[in-house]
């Protein structure tokens, strides 16, 4: 058991974990870099400790500094969130070696699934269907020969890490040498490991993943699937649950295989098994994410299971509260990732100060945010600002609710991806569920409409401000004080603004 938990992360996911801990009655500790000294997660936690300069490698990736902060604060457990060190077996081991509770899977499970080549071999041994490909890391010469055997198109992948880094689609032999060089360089930079392997490209496929929970008593369940096919350059942008392409039969089969995959590596805590689903209904294991996913809220919205609280309960050593038959999917949920990027300029990342913020509310609307008005967006970290999640009884209602919520969302001071999400919600292909992972990157895929004329927007804003000012100057106070009544209008209203007229 533990009473104080440190969150080794930042931004919206740190706030999300801190809130769950608050509801469980735990004391909380935040860590921060110089750039995050006044961040929302720092303000929210009971205590906060500086762990280094602004660059992530000197702060949020600094294992000794995080362990030292835990010791100094008296924290007894560490939750890694996602990203940074969340899937780092060395960090998980360091936490355990420091006699702290690690709110995540065992280091051995992280190791088994962190190396994608090794994970493929493990899944094959467990009878899990995998995408056709190579079963070990390859030299460039071996990759050239293996590509001919697999047949083009193929995908070059980094064995370590995730998030689409080190991944390249190759459609013809002449492009493979250049793609190998680029993949190795990117993988080495991101993960410190340039090992690559090849997979056959599954055309017109959907990216569907299964959320699992496993305790330390041998119990493992799944919470249904999430549809994650709306991606740009292998980065997810919109997720929903359930998937319109998954039948009850496929859901049961895919869920059972995900549980089998987790049990094959002795998995504990929350994790996600990712699959490719082709247009004929066949699915293939892609990888397992040994951490909390960005898109976990859509599963929470349709199942009623608080995944973060369950992570903490599992770390306590408690048994799962549910059996598989207890899990019911109700309604439909959609999540839009709101990032500081300009969708009209090839999603170029933005920096700057948020001058105004107004978040949507109302039935079925949830905002996971790490920002506030006045917060400075820096260039040091991922541009994700917040996640907008909605729930509806049907997918159609969820789309309509998301359209309404996006219209209410106001973030001033820099460009965000809100306009992109609005246009996707208006897309008839998206509304009809007719999409796959090529929805944005394919030749005939979705395209953003032209950017609005900035001069016209500025002129309209000035005109609106002038009109409001004119209305303020011409405001009328209605009062009826007569000589025979000892009643007067409010002196505060009479003197509060210049130019007020009073009618008797």
C-alpha positions as CSV (number, residue, x, y, z in Angstrom):
1,X,0.0,0.0,0.0
2,X,1.1,3.6,-0.6
3,X,-0.2,7.0,0.4
4,X,1.8,9.4,-1.8
5,X,2.4,9.0,-5.6
6,X,4.7,10.9,-7.9
7,X,3.7,11.4,-11.6
8,X,6.8,11.3,-13.8
9,X,5.2,13.3,-16.6
10,X,3.7,16.6,-17.7
11,X,0.8,18.2,-19.5
12,X,-2.7,16.8,-19.8
13,X,-1.8,13.2,-18.8
14,X,-0.1,14.4,-15.6
15,X,-3.2,16.3,-14.7
16,X,-5.4,13.2,-15.5
17,X,-3.4,11.0,-13.2
18,X,-3.2,13.6,-10.5
19,X,-7.0,13.9,-10.5
20,X,-7.5,10.1,-10.3
21,X,-5.1,10.0,-7.3
22,X,-7.0,12.9,-5.6
23,X,-10.2,10.9,-5.9
24,X,-8.5,7.9,-4.3
25,X,-7.3,10.0,-1.4
26,X,-3.6,9.9,-2.3
27,X,-1.2,12.7,-1.8
28,X,0.4,13.7,-5.1
29,X,3.8,14.9,-6.3
30,X,4.6,16.6,-9.6
31,X,7.9,17.1,-11.3
32,X,8.8,19.8,-13.6
33,X,11.5,21.3,-15.9
34,X,12.4,25.0,-16.1
35,X,10.0,25.5,-19.0
36,X,7.1,24.0,-16.9
37,X,7.7,25.9,-13.6
38,X,4.1,27.3,-13.8
39,X,2.5,24.4,-15.6
40,X,-1.0,23.3,-14.7
41,X,0.2,19.9,-13.4
42,X,2.6,21.7,-11.1
43,X,-0.2,23.9,-9.8
44,X,-2.5,20.9,-9.3
45,X,-0.3,18.6,-7.3
46,X,0.2,18.8,-3.5
47,X,4.0,19.1,-4.0
48,X,6.2,19.8,-7.0
49,X,10.0,19.3,-7.5
50,X,12.3,20.6,-10.2
51,X,14.1,17.9,-12.0
52,X,16.2,19.8,-14.6
53,X,16.5,22.2,-17.5
54,X,13.9,22.5,-20.2
55,X,15.1,19.8,-22.7
56,X,13.4,16.5,-22.0
57,X,16.7,14.5,-22.0
58,X,17.8,16.7,-19.0
59,X,14.5,16.5,-17.1
60,X,11.6,14.2,-17.9
61,X,14.1,11.6,-19.3
62,X,16.5,12.0,-16.3
63,X,15.9,8.8,-14.3
64,X,18.2,9.7,-11.4
65,X,16.6,13.1,-11.0
66,X,13.1,11.6,-10.9
67,X,14.1,8.9,-8.4
68,X,15.7,11.6,-6.2
69,X,12.5,13.7,-6.3
70,X,10.6,10.7,-5.2
71,X,12.9,10.1,-2.2
72,X,13.0,13.8,-1.3
73,X,9.2,14.1,-1.4
74,X,8.5,10.8,0.4
75,X,6.5,9.5,-2.5
76,X,6.1,5.7,-2.3
77,X,4.9,5.1,-5.9
78,X,5.6,6.4,-9.4
79,X,3.1,6.6,-12.3
80,X,4.9,7.2,-15.6
81,X,1.9,8.4,-17.7
82,X,2.6,7.9,-21.4
83,X,5.6,8.9,-23.5
84,X,8.9,9.9,-22.0
85,X,9.9,6.9,-19.7
86,X,6.6,5.1,-19.7
87,X,7.9,2.1,-21.7
88,X,11.5,2.2,-20.5
89,X,12.4,-1.0,-18.7
90,X,15.4,0.6,-17.1
91,X,13.2,3.2,-15.5
92,X,10.7,0.6,-14.3
93,X,13.6,-1.4,-12.8
94,X,15.2,1.7,-11.2
95,X,11.9,2.5,-9.5
96,X,11.6,-1.1,-8.1
97,X,15.3,-1.1,-7.1
98,X,14.6,2.1,-5.1
99,X,11.9,0.1,-3.2
100,X,9.1,2.2,-4.7
101,X,5.9,0.9,-6.3
102,X,5.9,1.0,-10.1
103,X,2.4,1.7,-11.4
104,X,2.8,-0.2,-14.6
105,X,3.8,-3.6,-16.1
106,X,6.9,-5.6,-14.9
107,X,10.2,-4.6,-16.5
108,X,10.4,-8.1,-18.1
109,X,7.0,-7.5,-19.8
110,X,8.1,-4.1,-21.1
111,X,11.3,-5.7,-22.4
112,X,9.4,-8.6,-24.1
113,X,7.0,-6.2,-25.9
114,X,9.3,-3.2,-26.3
115,X,11.5,-5.0,-28.9
116,X,9.0,-5.5,-31.8
117,X,11.1,-8.2,-33.4
118,X,11.1,-10.2,-30.2
119,X,7.4,-9.5,-29.6
120,X,6.6,-10.9,-33.1
121,X,8.4,-14.1,-32.2
122,X,6.6,-14.3,-28.8
123,X,3.2,-13.8,-30.4
124,X,3.9,-16.4,-33.1
125,X,4.8,-18.9,-30.4
126,X,1.5,-18.0,-28.6
127,X,-0.5,-18.6,-31.7
128,X,-1.3,-14.9,-32.3
129,X,-1.7,-13.9,-36.0
130,X,1.0,-11.4,-37.0
131,X,1.6,-9.3,-40.1
132,X,3.9,-11.2,-42.5
133,X,7.5,-10.0,-42.1
134,X,11.0,-10.7,-40.9
135,X,11.6,-12.2,-37.5
136,X,14.9,-10.5,-36.6
137,X,16.8,-7.3,-37.1
138,X,18.4,-6.9,-40.6
139,X,21.4,-5.4,-42.2
140,X,20.8,-3.3,-45.3
141,X,21.8,-6.2,-47.6
142,X,19.5,-8.6,-45.7
143,X,16.7,-6.1,-45.9
144,X,17.1,-5.7,-49.7
145,X,16.9,-9.5,-50.1
146,X,14.0,-9.9,-47.7
147,X,12.0,-7.2,-49.4
148,X,12.1,-9.2,-52.6
149,X,10.8,-12.3,-50.8
150,X,8.0,-10.4,-49.1
151,X,7.0,-8.5,-52.3
152,X,6.3,-4.8,-52.4
153,X,4.8,-2.7,-50.9
154,X,6.5,-3.1,-47.6
155,X,7.0,-1.2,-44.4
156,X,10.4,-0.5,-42.8
157,X,10.0,-0.4,-39.1
158,X,12.2,0.4,-36.1
159,X,12.5,-2.5,-33.6
160,X,12.5,-0.2,-30.6
161,X,10.1,2.5,-29.6
162,X,6.8,3.4,-31.3
163,X,4.7,6.4,-32.3
164,X,5.5,5.9,-36.0
165,X,9.1,6.9,-35.6
166,X,11.5,5.1,-37.9
167,X,8.6,3.9,-40.0
168,X,8.7,4.2,-43.8
169,X,6.4,2.7,-46.5
170,X,8.3,1.5,-49.6
171,X,6.4,0.8,-52.8
172,X,9.4,0.0,-55.2
173,X,12.9,-1.4,-54.8
174,X,14.6,1.8,-55.9
175,X,13.3,3.7,-52.8
176,X,14.4,1.0,-50.2
177,X,18.1,2.1,-49.7
178,X,17.1,5.7,-49.0
179,X,14.2,4.6,-46.7
180,X,16.5,2.2,-44.7
181,X,19.0,5.1,-44.1
182,X,16.2,7.4,-43.0
183,X,14.6,4.8,-40.7
184,X,17.9,3.9,-39.0
185,X,18.8,7.6,-38.5
186,X,15.4,8.4,-37.0
187,X,15.3,5.3,-34.8
188,X,18.8,5.9,-33.5
189,X,17.9,9.5,-32.6
190,X,14.5,8.7,-30.9
191,X,15.4,5.4,-29.2
192,X,19.2,5.0,-29.3
193,X,18.7,1.8,-31.3
194,X,18.9,1.7,-35.2
195,X,17.7,-1.9,-35.5
196,X,15.1,-2.3,-38.3
197,X,12.9,-5.0,-39.7
198,X,10.4,-5.4,-42.5
199,X,6.7,-6.1,-42.7
200,X,4.4,-6.6,-45.6
201,X,2.1,-3.6,-46.1
202,X,-1.6,-4.5,-45.5
203,X,-3.5,-2.2,-47.9
204,X,-6.8,-0.5,-47.0
205,X,-6.4,-1.6,-43.3
206,X,-7.8,-0.2,-40.2
207,X,-5.9,0.4,-37.0
208,X,-7.9,-1.2,-34.2
209,X,-6.6,-1.8,-30.7
210,X,-7.8,-3.7,-27.6
211,X,-7.5,-2.3,-24.1
212,X,-6.6,-4.9,-21.5
213,X,-6.3,-4.9,-17.7
214,X,-4.4,-7.6,-15.8
215,X,-3.8,-8.0,-12.0
216,X,-1.2,-9.8,-10.0
217,X,-3.5,-12.7,-9.3
218,X,-3.6,-14.1,-12.8
219,X,-6.8,-12.3,-13.9
220,X,-6.9,-10.6,-17.3
221,X,-9.8,-9.0,-19.1
222,X,-10.3,-6.7,-22.2
223,X,-12.4,-3.6,-22.4
224,X,-13.3,-3.8,-26.1
225,X,-11.7,-2.0,-29.0
226,X,-10.8,1.5,-30.1
227,X,-10.8,2.6,-33.7
228,X,-7.6,4.6,-34.4
229,X,-7.4,4.8,-38.2
230,X,-7.5,8.6,-38.5
231,X,-3.8,9.2,-38.6
232,X,-1.3,11.5,-40.2
233,X,2.1,10.1,-40.9
234,X,1.4,7.2,-38.4
235,X,0.4,9.6,-35.7
236,X,-3.2,9.2,-34.3
237,X,-5.4,12.3,-34.5
238,X,-9.0,11.0,-33.8
239,X,-10.0,7.8,-31.9
240,X,-13.4,6.3,-31.2
241,X,-15.0,3.4,-29.4
242,X,-16.4,1.0,-30.5
243,X,-15.2,0.6,-34.1
244,X,-17.9,0.6,-36.8
245,X,-15.9,-2.1,-38.7
246,X,-15.8,-4.6,-35.8
247,X,-18.6,-7.2,-35.5
248,X,-19.5,-8.8,-32.1
249,X,-17.8,-12.0,-33.3
250,X,-14.6,-10.3,-34.3
251,X,-14.6,-8.3,-31.1
252,X,-14.8,-11.4,-29.0
253,X,-12.1,-13.2,-31.0
254,X,-9.8,-10.1,-31.1
255,X,-10.3,-9.5,-27.4
256,X,-9.5,-13.2,-26.5
257,X,-6.3,-13.0,-28.6
258,X,-5.3,-9.8,-26.9
259,X,-5.7,-11.4,-23.5
260,X,-3.7,-14.4,-24.7
261,X,-0.9,-12.1,-25.9
262,X,-0.8,-10.3,-22.5
263,X,-0.7,-13.6,-20.6
264,X,2.1,-14.9,-22.8
265,X,4.5,-12.3,-21.3
266,X,3.2,-12.3,-17.8
267,X,1.6,-8.9,-18.2
268,X,0.3,-6.9,-15.3
269,X,-1.5,-3.5,-15.2
270,X,-3.1,-1.6,-18.1
271,X,-1.9,-2.2,-21.7
272,X,-3.0,-2.1,-25.3
273,X,-2.7,-4.7,-28.0
274,X,-2.7,-3.1,-31.5
275,X,-4.0,-4.9,-34.6
276,X,-4.4,-4.2,-38.3
277,X,-7.9,-5.1,-39.6
278,X,-8.1,-5.7,-43.3
279,X,-11.2,-5.1,-45.5
280,X,-12.0,-8.8,-45.4
281,X,-12.2,-8.9,-41.6
282,X,-8.9,-10.6,-41.0
283,X,-6.7,-9.1,-38.3
284,X,-3.0,-9.2,-37.5
285,X,-1.0,-8.3,-34.4
286,X,1.0,-5.1,-34.7
287,X,2.5,-4.4,-31.3
288,X,1.7,-4.1,-27.6
289,X,1.9,-0.7,-25.9
290,X,3.0,-1.4,-22.3
291,X,1.5,1.7,-20.8
292,X,-1.6,3.9,-20.6
293,X,-2.7,5.1,-24.0
294,X,-3.5,8.7,-25.0
295,X,-6.9,7.6,-26.2
296,X,-7.9,5.7,-23.1
297,X,-10.8,8.1,-22.3
298,X,-13.0,6.8,-25.1
299,X,-12.9,3.3,-23.6
300,X,-13.7,4.8,-20.2
301,X,-16.7,6.6,-21.6
302,X,-18.3,3.5,-23.1
303,X,-17.5,1.0,-20.4
304,X,-17.6,3.2,-17.2
305,X,-14.2,1.8,-16.1
306,X,-11.7,4.4,-14.8
307,X,-8.5,2.9,-16.2
308,X,-6.2,5.1,-14.2
309,X,-7.8,4.2,-10.9
310,X,-7.6,0.6,-11.9
311,X,-3.9,1.0,-12.5
312,X,-3.4,2.3,-9.0
313,X,-5.6,-0.5,-7.5
314,X,-3.6,-3.2,-9.4
315,X,-0.4,-1.6,-8.1
316,X,-1.9,-1.9,-4.6
317,X,-2.1,-5.7,-5.3
318,X,-5.9,-5.8,-5.5
319,X,-7.8,-8.2,-7.7
320,X,-9.7,-6.9,-10.7
321,X,-13.2,-5.8,-9.7
322,X,-14.7,-7.2,-13.0
323,X,-14.9,-10.5,-14.8
324,X,-15.1,-10.5,-18.6
325,X,-18.8,-11.0,-18.6
326,X,-19.3,-7.8,-16.5
327,X,-17.9,-5.6,-19.2
328,X,-20.6,-3.9,-21.3
329,X,-20.1,-1.3,-24.1
330,X,-22.7,1.4,-24.0
331,X,-23.1,4.1,-26.6
332,X,-20.3,5.6,-28.7
333,X,-17.3,7.9,-27.8
334,X,-15.0,10.0,-30.0
335,X,-11.8,11.8,-29.0
336,X,-10.1,14.6,-30.9
337,X,-6.5,15.5,-30.1
338,X,-6.2,19.3,-29.8
339,X,-2.6,20.2,-30.7
340,X,-0.7,23.5,-31.2
341,X,-0.3,22.9,-34.9
342,X,-1.5,24.8,-38.0
343,X,-3.6,22.4,-40.1
344,X,-3.6,25.0,-42.9
345,X,0.3,24.9,-43.0
346,X,1.1,21.2,-43.1
347,X,0.5,20.9,-39.4
348,X,3.5,23.1,-38.6
349,X,4.0,23.2,-34.8
350,X,3.2,26.5,-33.1
351,X,4.6,28.2,-30.1
352,X,3.3,31.3,-28.2
353,X,1.1,32.4,-25.3
354,X,-2.5,31.3,-24.9
355,X,-4.3,34.7,-24.6
356,X,-7.8,33.3,-24.1
357,X,-9.3,29.9,-23.3
358,X,-12.9,28.8,-23.2
359,X,-13.5,25.0,-23.0
360,X,-16.7,23.3,-24.1
361,X,-19.1,21.9,-21.5
362,X,-22.5,20.2,-21.4
363,X,-23.9,16.7,-21.5
364,X,-21.5,14.0,-22.6
365,X,-18.5,16.3,-23.0
366,X,-15.1,15.7,-21.3
367,X,-11.9,17.8,-21.7
368,X,-8.5,16.5,-20.7
369,X,-6.3,19.5,-20.6
370,X,-2.9,20.7,-19.5
371,X,-3.3,24.4,-20.4
372,X,-4.8,27.6,-19.1
373,X,-5.1,31.3,-20.3
374,X,-1.7,32.9,-20.1
375,X,0.2,29.6,-20.5
376,X,3.3,29.7,-22.8
377,X,3.6,26.9,-25.3
378,X,7.3,26.1,-25.7
379,X,9.2,24.2,-28.4
380,X,10.6,21.6,-26.1
381,X,7.7,19.1,-25.9
382,X,5.0,17.4,-27.9
383,X,2.4,20.0,-29.2
384,X,-0.6,18.1,-27.7
385,X,-2.6,20.6,-25.7
386,X,-5.7,18.8,-24.7
387,X,-8.1,16.0,-25.7
388,X,-11.8,16.6,-26.4
389,X,-13.9,13.6,-25.7
390,X,-17.6,13.2,-26.2
391,X,-20.2,10.4,-25.6
392,X,-23.5,9.8,-27.4
393,X,-26.1,7.0,-27.4
394,X,-25.2,6.4,-31.0
395,X,-22.3,7.3,-33.3
396,X,-24.4,9.9,-35.1
397,X,-25.2,11.6,-31.8
398,X,-21.5,11.5,-30.8
399,X,-20.5,13.2,-34.1
400,X,-23.1,15.9,-33.7
401,X,-22.0,16.5,-30.1
402,X,-18.4,16.7,-31.1
403,X,-19.3,19.2,-33.8
404,X,-21.1,21.3,-31.1
405,X,-18.2,21.0,-28.7
406,X,-15.6,22.0,-31.3
407,X,-17.6,25.0,-32.1
408,X,-17.6,26.0,-28.4
409,X,-13.8,25.4,-28.0
410,X,-11.9,28.7,-28.1
411,X,-8.1,28.8,-27.8
412,X,-6.6,32.2,-28.8
413,X,-3.0,33.2,-29.3
414,X,-1.9,30.5,-31.6
415,X,-3.1,28.1,-34.2
416,X,-4.6,24.7,-33.2
417,X,-6.0,21.6,-34.9
418,X,-9.6,22.5,-34.0
419,X,-10.4,23.5,-37.7
420,X,-9.1,20.2,-38.9
421,X,-11.3,18.2,-36.5
422,X,-14.3,20.3,-37.5
423,X,-13.8,19.5,-41.2
424,X,-13.3,15.8,-40.5
425,X,-16.6,15.7,-38.5
426,X,-18.3,17.3,-41.5
427,X,-16.8,14.7,-43.9
428,X,-19.4,12.4,-45.4
429,X,-16.7,9.6,-45.6
430,X,-16.0,9.9,-41.9
431,X,-19.7,10.1,-41.0
432,X,-20.3,7.0,-43.0
433,X,-17.4,5.1,-41.4
434,X,-15.8,4.7,-44.8
435,X,-12.1,5.2,-43.9
436,X,-8.9,3.4,-43.1
437,X,-5.3,4.4,-42.2
438,X,-5.0,6.1,-45.6
439,X,-7.8,8.5,-45.0
440,X,-5.4,11.5,-44.7
441,X,-2.3,10.2,-46.5
442,X,-3.8,8.5,-49.5
443,X,-4.0,10.0,-52.9
444,X,-7.8,10.2,-52.8
445,X,-7.9,10.9,-49.1
446,X,-9.4,13.7,-47.1
447,X,-8.1,17.2,-47.8
448,X,-8.4,20.3,-45.7
449,X,-10.4,23.1,-47.5
450,X,-8.7,26.4,-48.1
451,X,-7.7,28.5,-45.1
452,X,-10.0,31.4,-44.3
453,X,-8.8,34.8,-45.5
454,X,-6.9,36.3,-42.5
455,X,-7.5,39.9,-43.6
456,X,-11.2,39.3,-43.7
457,X,-11.1,37.6,-40.3
458,X,-9.2,40.5,-38.8
459,X,-11.6,43.1,-40.4
460,X,-14.6,41.2,-39.1
461,X,-13.1,41.1,-35.6
462,X,-12.4,44.8,-35.6
463,X,-16.0,45.5,-36.9
464,X,-17.5,43.3,-34.2
465,X,-15.4,45.1,-31.5
466,X,-16.5,48.5,-32.8
467,X,-20.2,47.4,-32.9
468,X,-20.0,46.2,-29.3
469,X,-18.3,49.4,-28.2
470,X,-21.1,51.4,-29.9
471,X,-23.7,49.3,-28.1
472,X,-22.0,49.9,-24.8
473,X,-22.0,53.7,-25.4
474,X,-25.7,53.7,-26.3
475,X,-26.8,51.4,-23.4
476,X,-30.0,52.5,-21.8
477,X,-30.9,52.1,-18.1
478,X,-34.6,51.6,-17.7
479,X,-35.8,52.9,-14.3
480,X,-39.1,54.6,-13.2
481,X,-38.4,56.9,-10.2
482,X,-41.3,59.4,-9.9
483,X,-41.5,62.4,-7.7
484,X,-44.2,60.7,-5.6
485,X,-42.1,57.6,-5.1
486,X,-39.0,57.4,-3.0
487,X,-37.4,55.2,-5.7
488,X,-34.2,55.8,-7.7
489,X,-32.2,53.9,-10.3
490,X,-28.9,52.3,-9.3
491,X,-26.2,55.1,-8.9
492,X,-23.6,52.4,-9.8
493,X,-25.2,51.8,-13.2
494,X,-25.6,55.5,-13.8
495,X,-22.0,56.3,-13.1
496,X,-20.4,53.0,-14.3
497,X,-20.2,53.9,-18.0
498,X,-19.9,57.2,-19.9
499,X,-22.7,58.2,-22.3
500,X,-25.5,56.5,-20.5
501,X,-29.0,57.9,-21.0
502,X,-31.7,57.5,-18.5
503,X,-35.4,57.3,-19.4
504,X,-38.1,58.4,-16.9
